[in-house]
């Protein structure tokens, strides 16, 4: 039993030491030891009536949404905000969790 445990330790140690990204490899080893699986991929996405099943298309739709959300928020901002208000100031007034949740809901249910 002690030999097996030492062999595993050496295997993980070697894997980490030979890695170019030691932090990522260390976390991969930890997750492997804890039995954590990789995240499930989104299998399908419906945006404005179009169904996407191709992973690259799904990624592109998420990217398109999250790269335009600031412009969408800015176009809907109250008139009381001055024209000098930056996007980061505007986003600071939003709850980040709500923004993300709303965005996901829009993408999943549109």
C-alpha positions in Angstrom: 0.0 0.0 0.0 2.8 2.4 0.9 4.5 1.6 -2.5 1.4 2.4 -4.4 0.9 5.7 -2.5 4.5 6.7 -3.2 4.2 5.8 -6.9 1.1 8.0 -7.2 2.9 10.9 -5.4 5.9 10.6 -7.7 3.6 10.5 -10.8 1.7 13.6 -9.8 4.9 15.4 -8.7 6.6 14.6 -12.1 3.5 15.7 -14.0 3.5 19.1 -12.2 7.2 19.6 -12.4 7.2 19.0 -16.2 4.2 21.2 -16.8 4.6 24.6 -18.5 1.6 25.9 -16.4 2.2 24.5 -13.0 -0.7 26.2 -11.3 -3.2 24.8 -13.8 -1.7 21.4 -13.7 -1.7 21.4 -9.9 -5.4 22.3 -9.9 -6.1 19.5 -12.5 -4.3 17.0 -10.2 -6.3 18.2 -7.1 -9.6 18.0 -9.0 -8.7 14.6 -10.3 -7.8 13.4 -6.8 -11.1 14.8 -5.5 -13.0 13.1 -8.3 -14.3 16.2 -9.8 -15.4 15.9 -13.4 -15.0 18.5 -16.1 -17.8 20.9 -16.5 -20.7 19.9 -18.8 -20.8 21.7 -22.0 -24.0 23.5 -23.1 -25.5 21.1 -25.7 -27.8 23.6 -27.3 -28.7 27.3 -27.3 -31.7 29.1 -28.7 -31.1 32.8 -29.7 -33.9 34.8 -31.4 -35.6 31.6 -32.6 -32.4 30.0 -34.0 -31.2 26.8 -32.4 -27.5 26.2 -32.1 -26.0 22.8 -31.3 -22.4 23.4 -32.7 -20.1 24.3 -29.8 -18.3 26.9 -31.9 -21.6 28.6 -32.8 -22.6 28.5 -29.1 -19.3 30.1 -28.1 -19.7 32.8 -30.8 -23.3 33.6 -29.6 -22.1 34.0 -26.0 -19.2 36.1 -27.1 -21.5 38.3 -29.3 -23.8 38.8 -26.3 -21.2 39.7 -23.7 -19.2 42.0 -26.1 -22.4 44.1 -26.8 -24.0 44.2 -23.3 -22.2 47.4 -22.2 -23.5 49.2 -25.3 -27.0 47.9 -24.6 -26.8 49.1 -21.0 -25.4 52.4 -22.1 -28.2 52.9 -24.6 -30.8 52.3 -21.9 -29.1 54.4 -19.2 -31.2 57.1 -17.4 -30.8 60.7 -18.7 -29.8 61.7 -15.2 -26.4 60.1 -15.8 -24.0 62.6 -17.4 -22.3 61.9 -20.7 -19.0 61.7 -18.8 -20.2 58.5 -17.0 -17.9 55.7 -18.0 -19.0 52.2 -18.8 -17.2 50.9 -15.7 -19.0 53.5 -13.5 -22.3 52.4 -15.0 -21.5 48.7 -14.6 -20.5 49.4 -11.0 -24.1 50.4 -10.3 -25.4 47.1 -11.6 -25.1 43.9 -9.5 -22.6 41.8 -11.5 -24.5 38.6 -10.6 -27.8 40.0 -11.8 -26.2 41.2 -15.1 -24.7 37.7 -15.7 -27.9 35.9 -14.7 -30.1 38.2 -16.9 -27.7 37.7 -19.8 -27.8 33.9 -19.5 -31.6 33.9 -19.2 -31.9 36.1 -22.3 -29.7 33.8 -24.3 -31.4 30.6 -23.1 -34.9 31.7 -23.5 -34.8 34.0 -26.6 
